[in-house]
Amino acid sequence: MKKKFRKRIAEDIPTLVYFYATWCVPCKLMRPIVEQVVGELGTAISSIEIDVEIKKGIVKRYKIKGVPTLILFKSGTPLWRHTGVMPVEDIRLAIKEHI
């Protein structure tokens, strides 16, 4: 997964990474919102979901302190980051600034 993760975030197409935990109620609220935004933007972005309980190395590397956390990467560089629940329109606007 680490190699796949690094390869995906290094692409020229922005990649939205959704960090979550299965026990996290706000994460359960955010999942359909993230899926909606990714679906709307189609091939303009890609996405990856990371379970913070399983991928602890990635979590440590990107200093994930709370969930849900969204990070938008392009060419390996984080362009935008948000922790906590966020309205669909705000996520959409934040991502569109970088694509």
N, C-alpha and C positions, 0 to 999 in steps of 0.2 A: 504493500500500500504506500510506503514512503516514496518509492521510486515513481509510482503512478501519480501520487500527490504532487511531487516536485515537478514532474513533466507537465501536468495539467496547469499548475499555477504559472509555469514558465511560458505558456503559449501567448501568442499575440492577441488572441481573443480573451477578453476579461473572464475570469473565473470567480464566481461567488461561492465562498466556502461558508457553510452553515455548521457551526459547532453547537452540539446539543447533548443532552443526557436523557435517557429513557424515563427517568423519574421526575423530570422537570416539567411542571405544568405550563409555565410560559413558553417552553420549547414546543409543546404540543399545540399551543395557540399559534405560534409562529410558522410551523411547518406548512400549513396550507397557504399562508401569505407568501412565503418564499417560493413555493411551487407555482403560485399564480404569477408572480413577477417573472420567474424564469420562463414559464410558458408563454407569457406575453412577449417577451423579448426574443424568443425563438433562438435562431442561430447567432444572434449578436453577443450572447454570453453562454458560458457553460457553468455547471454547478457541481459541487461535491458536498456531501454531508459527512461530518466527522463526529463520531460518538466519543465524547471526552473521557469516558470511562475505559475505552478500549485503546484509543490512539494517544496515549499519554505523552509520547515523545513529541508529537506534533503540537499538542496542547502546551507543553513546556516551552517549546521553541518560540511559539507565537504569544506566549504569556497570557493565555486565556484564563481569566480569573473568575468569570461568571458566564452563565449560559441563559438564554441563547446569545451567541455572538456571531455576527456576520463580518466577514472580511472579503473585500473585493481585490483580487490580484490581477495584474497584467504584466507579462514578461518577468514574472518572479517578484515583482514589487507590490507591496500592499498599497492600494490607492485610497481605500476608505475602510472604516471599521466602526461597528456599533455593537454595543452590548445591551441586551434587554429587548422587550417587546417594542415594536415600531409599526406604525400604520403603513399599509400597503403603498399609499401614495408617496410617503416619505422615502421608502426604500426605492421605489421606482425612480423618483427624482435624483436620489443620490447616485444610483447606478448610471442613469442616463448622462450624468455629468462626465462620466469616464469612458463612455463608449462612442 
